[in-house]
Amino acid sequence: MNFLELKEQFENKLKDNFKFELLELHYAPYAFGSGLTAYRITGRNVKVIYDGRENQVQFLVSSNHDKYANASWTTIFTGTPTDFIENGVTKLKS
């Protein structure tokens, strides 16, 4: 699974449970297909960082109502893209 597939599958899962706004998208196909997306979901900033070289995903959230530029991030998931798609939205709910 590449970054763009990961983004699409994650957003499809989000649509079922949350309204969201895409804040940032950075895709680097020349860097092993790595990428980053940031969203605003239920008053929180959320980042998905995909490391194409290591095939790892980090899922980070901020506190409620933090400004995106000044947000302090907490990692709530680190793992493979497949595990992230299966469990990422669940981690967001808790």
ZARO-83564 format. One record per residue: y, x, z of N, C-alpha, C, O in turn. Coordinates in nm, 4 decimals. Each point is the difference from the previous one (the first is absolute). Layout:
      n.yy      n.xx      n.zz     ca.yy     ca.xx     ca.zz      c.yy      c.xx      c.zz      o.yy      o.xx      o.zz
         Y         X         Z         Y         X         Z         Y         X         Z         Y         X         Z
...
***
This chain:
      n.yy      n.xx      n.zz     ca.yy     ca.xx     ca.zz      c.yy      c.xx      c.zz      o.yy      o.xx      o.zz
   -0.1178    0.0854    0.0000    0.1178   -0.0854    0.0000    0.1238    0.0897    0.0000    0.0091    0.0950    0.0778
    0.0847   -0.1260   -0.1651    0.1239    0.0772   -0.0028    0.1102   -0.0756    0.0761   -0.0203   -0.1118    0.0473
    0.1359    0.1758   -0.0371    0.1097   -0.0569    0.0787    0.0453   -0.1364   -0.0518    0.0226   -0.0914    0.0792
   -0.0091    0.0767   -0.2099    0.0492   -0.1266   -0.0540   -0.0996   -0.1132    0.0238    0.0408   -0.1136    0.0242
   -0.1705    0.1429   -0.0308   -0.1014   -0.1004    0.0330    0.0058   -0.0357    0.1476   -0.0116   -0.1169    0.0367
    0.0295    0.2176    0.0477    0.0121   -0.0213    0.1444    0.1179   -0.0913    0.0310   -0.0124   -0.0947    0.0777
    0.1267    0.1238   -0.1388    0.1208   -0.0804    0.0209   -0.0239   -0.1447   -0.0412    0.0356   -0.0922    0.0734
   -0.0949    0.0721   -0.1892   -0.0246   -0.1353   -0.0495   -0.0952   -0.0766    0.0910    0.0255   -0.1161    0.0320
   -0.1344    0.1792    0.0099   -0.0962   -0.0681    0.0865    0.0602   -0.0311    0.1362   -0.0244   -0.1072    0.0553
    0.1034    0.2007   -0.0002    0.0653   -0.0227    0.1290    0.0980   -0.1169   -0.0092    0.0010   -0.0871    0.0870
    0.0805    0.0849   -0.1908    0.0960   -0.1093   -0.0157   -0.0702   -0.1336   -0.0201    0.0492   -0.1017    0.0489
   -0.1611    0.0980   -0.1183   -0.0764   -0.1240   -0.0150   -0.0516   -0.0496    0.1343   -0.0007   -0.1205    0.0253
   -0.0426    0.2122    0.0614   -0.0443   -0.0398    0.1346    0.1190   -0.0481    0.0836   -0.0122   -0.0958    0.0763
    0.1263    0.1621   -0.0908    0.1189   -0.0402    0.0757    0.0442   -0.1410   -0.0361    0.0393   -0.0769    0.0877
   -0.0452    0.0424   -0.2147    0.0471   -0.1309   -0.0467   -0.0681   -0.1147    0.0724    0.0596   -0.1061    0.0183
   -0.1837    0.1264    0.0228   -0.0743   -0.1047    0.0686    0.0515   -0.0261    0.1412   -0.0181   -0.1096    0.0529
    0.0821    0.2089    0.0087    0.0373   -0.0108    0.1411    0.1483    0.0164    0.0321    0.0467   -0.0498    0.1025
    0.0273    0.1187   -0.1882    0.1377    0.0357    0.0323    0.0911   -0.0128   -0.1212   -0.0437    0.0098   -0.1147
    0.1715   -0.0320    0.1435    0.1032    0.0213   -0.1012    0.0447    0.1439    0.0170    0.0141    0.0478    0.1126
    0.0085    0.0221   -0.2238    0.0388    0.1392    0.0108    0.1016    0.0349   -0.1070    0.0113   -0.0668   -0.1027
    0.0624    0.1739    0.1302    0.0997    0.0521   -0.0930   -0.0292    0.1483   -0.0213   -0.0125    0.0754    0.0965
    0.0017   -0.0338   -0.2210   -0.0210    0.1405   -0.0326    0.1321    0.0745    0.0168    0.0996   -0.0351   -0.0631
   -0.0986    0.1378    0.1480    0.1207    0.0777    0.0261    0.0034    0.1310   -0.0772    0.1068    0.0445   -0.0422
   -0.2221    0.0170    0.0236   -0.0051    0.1304   -0.0654   -0.1349    0.0160   -0.0692   -0.1033   -0.0442    0.0502
    0.1067    0.1077   -0.1652   -0.1214    0.0333   -0.0738    0.0189    0.1385   -0.0592    0.0947    0.0250   -0.0746
   -0.1857    0.0640    0.1086    0.0030    0.1349   -0.0571   -0.1423    0.0351   -0.0391   -0.0896    0.0027    0.0844
    0.0692    0.0242   -0.2122   -0.1313    0.0347   -0.0530    0.0106    0.1334   -0.0705    0.0881    0.0198   -0.0837
   -0.1777    0.0721    0.1171    0.0022    0.1339   -0.0583   -0.1332    0.0283   -0.0689   -0.0888    0.0615    0.0589
    0.0749   -0.1063   -0.1837   -0.1277    0.0210   -0.0692   -0.0336    0.1478   -0.0200   -0.1171    0.0358   -0.0130
    0.2177    0.0488    0.0104   -0.0195    0.1440   -0.0174   -0.0432    0.0681    0.1297   -0.0345    0.1181   -0.0023
    0.0353   -0.1887    0.1146   -0.0393    0.0540    0.1305   -0.1255   -0.0721    0.0494   -0.0007   -0.0618    0.1064
   -0.1044    0.0715   -0.1862   -0.1292   -0.0616    0.0327    0.0085   -0.1514    0.0100   -0.0884   -0.0625    0.0587
    0.1913    0.0027   -0.1140    0.0147   -0.1455    0.0030    0.0463   -0.0531    0.1342   -0.0223   -0.1169    0.0314
    0.0857    0.2004    0.0472    0.0477   -0.0429    0.1316    0.1170   -0.0958   -0.0135    0.0671   -0.0038   -0.1031
   -0.0432   -0.0741    0.2087    0.1108   -0.0936   -0.0044    0.0344   -0.0568    0.1361   -0.0722    0.0197    0.0977
    0.1835   -0.0904   -0.0931    0.0497   -0.0616    0.1218    0.0624   -0.1338   -0.0358    0.0726   -0.0115   -0.0987
   -0.1010   -0.0884    0.1789    0.0717   -0.1269   -0.0109    0.0504   -0.0367    0.1382   -0.0627    0.0331    0.1006
    0.1744   -0.1005   -0.0959    0.0549   -0.0489    0.1259    0.0368   -0.1466   -0.0192    0.0518   -0.0392   -0.1045
   -0.0789   -0.0400    0.2060    0.0225   -0.1444   -0.0048    0.0725   -0.0441    0.1268   -0.0025    0.0687    0.1021
    0.0666   -0.1837   -0.1110    0.0490   -0.0711    0.1182   -0.0901   -0.1218    0.0135   -0.0073   -0.0842   -0.0896
   -0.0613    0.0763    0.2038   -0.0935   -0.1094    0.0269    0.0266   -0.0510    0.1408   -0.0063    0.0764    0.0964
    0.0355   -0.2035   -0.0845    0.0272   -0.0660    0.1289    0.0907    0.0830    0.0912   -0.0299    0.0187    0.1179
    0.1394    0.0301   -0.1726    0.0990    0.0719    0.0790   -0.0326    0.1452    0.0282    0.0769    0.0685    0.0674
   -0.1896   -0.0201   -0.1178   -0.0371    0.1399    0.0213   -0.0053    0.0731   -0.1336   -0.0300   -0.0588   -0.1039
    0.0596    0.1875    0.1091   -0.0189    0.0856   -0.1163   -0.1427    0.0521    0.0041   -0.0521    0.0346    0.1060
   -0.0095   -0.0295   -0.2221   -0.1388    0.0445   -0.0119   -0.0076    0.0994   -0.1143    0.0556   -0.0242   -0.1071
   -0.1243    0.1362    0.1289   -0.0194    0.0999   -0.1047   -0.1482    0.0189   -0.0255   -0.0811    0.0029    0.0926
    0.0473    0.0097   -0.2198   -0.1349    0.0370   -0.0414    0.0145    0.1316   -0.0758    0.0681    0.0060   -0.1023
   -0.1316    0.0985    0.1522    0.0061    0.1321   -0.0627   -0.1400    0.0363   -0.0470   -0.0948    0.0023    0.0786
    0.0832    0.0259   -0.2078   -0.1294    0.0356   -0.0582    0.0012    0.1463   -0.0408    0.0845    0.0422   -0.0790
   -0.1778    0.0349    0.1324   -0.0168    0.1408   -0.0353   -0.1144    0.0081   -0.1009   -0.1171   -0.0079    0.0372
    0.1515    0.0236   -0.1642   -0.0997    0.0017   -0.1055   -0.0936    0.1196    0.0056   -0.1153   -0.0092   -0.0423
    0.1627    0.1185    0.0927   -0.0842    0.1202    0.0086   -0.1111   -0.0183    0.1023   -0.1152    0.0348   -0.0261
    0.1492   -0.0890    0.1416   -0.0974   -0.0193    0.1080   -0.0643   -0.1384   -0.0033   -0.0932   -0.0269    0.0758
    0.1424   -0.0609   -0.1633   -0.0474   -0.1386   -0.0091    0.0103   -0.0700    0.1355   -0.0951   -0.0633    0.0459
    0.2121    0.0757    0.0172    0.0254   -0.0586    0.1310    0.1246   -0.0881   -0.0051    0.0939    0.0260   -0.0752
   -0.0958   -0.1295    0.1565    0.1132   -0.0916    0.0113    0.0485    0.0020    0.1440   -0.0801   -0.0023    0.0934
    0.2117    0.0066   -0.0759    0.0622   -0.0184    0.1308    0.0794   -0.1282   -0.0048    0.0691   -0.0279   -0.0979
   -0.0790   -0.0500    0.2040    0.0705   -0.1273    0.0114    0.0884    0.0099    0.1230   -0.0492    0.0153    0.1118
    0.1807   -0.0243   -0.1330    0.0954    0.0184    0.1086    0.0877   -0.1236    0.0155    0.0304   -0.0676   -0.0983
    0.0104    0.0380    0.2215    0.0899   -0.1122    0.0259    0.1145    0.0461    0.0900   -0.0123    0.0973    0.0744
    0.1226   -0.1690   -0.0833    0.1147    0.0257    0.0868    0.0095   -0.1131    0.1016   -0.0746   -0.0978   -0.0059
    0.1672    0.1134    0.0982    0.0283   -0.1077    0.0948    0.0675   -0.1149   -0.0733    0.0511    0.0175   -0.1107
   -0.0509   -0.1348    0.1723    0.0675   -0.1156   -0.0605    0.1479    0.0281   -0.0201    0.0674    0.0538    0.0878
   -0.0187   -0.0911   -0.2045    0.1418    0.0010   -0.0355    0.0647    0.1387   -0.0035    0.1223    0.0106    0.0080
   -0.2024    0.0958   -0.0199    0.0558    0.1334   -0.0236    0.0551    0.0062   -0.1414   -0.0561   -0.0604   -0.0914
    0.1640    0.1319    0.0732    0.0493    0.0281   -0.1347   -0.0969    0.0986   -0.0647   -0.0488    0.0915    0.0664
    0.0207   -0.1092   -0.1950   -0.0992    0.0835   -0.0677    0.0337    0.1484    0.0084   -0.0875    0.0819    0.0282
    0.2113   -0.0474   -0.0521    0.0396    0.1414   -0.0020   -0.0144    0.0669    0.1367   -0.0228    0.1208    0.0070
    0.0357   -0.1970    0.1011   -0.0035    0.0570    0.1348   -0.1264   -0.0346    0.0765   -0.0070    0.0239    0.1205
   -0.0917   -0.0787   -0.1866   -0.1208   -0.0476    0.0683   -0.0809    0.1158    0.0572   -0.0089    0.1075   -0.0591
   -0.0494   -0.1327    0.1752   -0.0987    0.0934    0.0542   -0.1368   -0.0632   -0.0257   -0.0195   -0.1191    0.0239
   -0.0735    0.1986   -0.0722   -0.1261   -0.0515   -0.0530   -0.1162    0.0257    0.0934   -0.0082    0.1040    0.0654
   -0.0826   -0.2023   -0.0604   -0.1240    0.0105    0.0748   -0.1157   -0.0192   -0.0979   -0.0030   -0.0980   -0.0744
   -0.0909    0.1906    0.0743   -0.1171   -0.0108   -0.0873   -0.0995   -0.0973    0.0619   -0.0416    0.0167    0.1147
    0.0035   -0.1199   -0.1930   -0.0982   -0.0959    0.0515   -0.1333    0.0081   -0.0743   -0.0976   -0.0634    0.0402
    0.0934    0.1417   -0.1490   -0.1251    0.0186   -0.0725    0.0061    0.1298   -0.0793    0.1021    0.0324   -0.0606
   -0.2118    0.0410    0.0618   -0.0204    0.1144   -0.0878   -0.1449   -0.0057   -0.0457   -0.0909   -0.0114    0.0821
    0.0692    0.0194   -0.2124   -0.1362   -0.0052   -0.0506   -0.0044   -0.0073   -0.1506    0.0980    0.0313   -0.0676
   -0.2122   -0.0727    0.0147   -0.0202   -0.0074   -0.1446    0.0674   -0.1245   -0.0563    0.0235   -0.0962    0.0731
    0.0076    0.0973   -0.2017    0.0613   -0.1179   -0.0621   -0.0850   -0.1268    0.0147    0.0546   -0.1079    0.0231
   -0.1857    0.1193   -0.0360   -0.0865   -0.1169    0.0120    0.0079   -0.0599    0.1401    0.0123   -0.1215    0.0153
   -0.0195    0.2070    0.0872    0.0134   -0.0489    0.1377    0.1368   -0.0619    0.0234    0.0121   -0.1000    0.0709
    0.0904    0.1589   -0.1300    0.1350   -0.0527    0.0157    0.0119   -0.1404   -0.0583    0.0568   -0.0889    0.0635
   -0.1094    0.0684   -0.1829    0.0079   -0.1324   -0.0627   -0.0749   -0.1020    0.0851    0.0450   -0.1138    0.0136
   -0.1581    0.1529    0.0434   -0.0782   -0.0924    0.0822    0.0648   -0.0271    0.1346   -0.0090   -0.1120    0.0503
    0.0749    0.2125    0.0104    0.0474   -0.0124    0.1379    0.1503    0.0118    0.0195    0.0490   -0.0262    0.1099
    0.0258    0.0645   -0.2123    0.1430    0.0249    0.0160    0.0807   -0.1210    0.0431    0.0816    0.0095    0.0916
   -0.1033   -0.1233   -0.1567    0.0753   -0.1205    0.0340   -0.0401   -0.0486    0.1388    0.0830   -0.0542    0.0731
   -0.2092    0.0731   -0.0363   -0.0460   -0.0362    0.1344    0.0748    0.0803    0.1049    0.0395   -0.0545    0.1031
   -0.0194    0.1838   -0.1279    0.0752    0.0848    0.0940    0.1446   -0.0472    0.0137    0.0594    0.0108    0.1072
   -0.0043   -0.0622   -0.2143    0.1376   -0.0485    0.0008    0.0125   -0.1256    0.0864    0.1021   -0.0198    0.0658
   -0.2037   -0.0638   -0.0657    0.0023   -0.1244    0.0777   -0.0051    0.0246    0.1480    0.0558   -0.0778    0.0774
   -0.1222    0.1855   -0.0351   -0.0166    0.0245    0.1445    0.1167    0.0693    0.0615   -0.0004    0.0268    0.1201
***
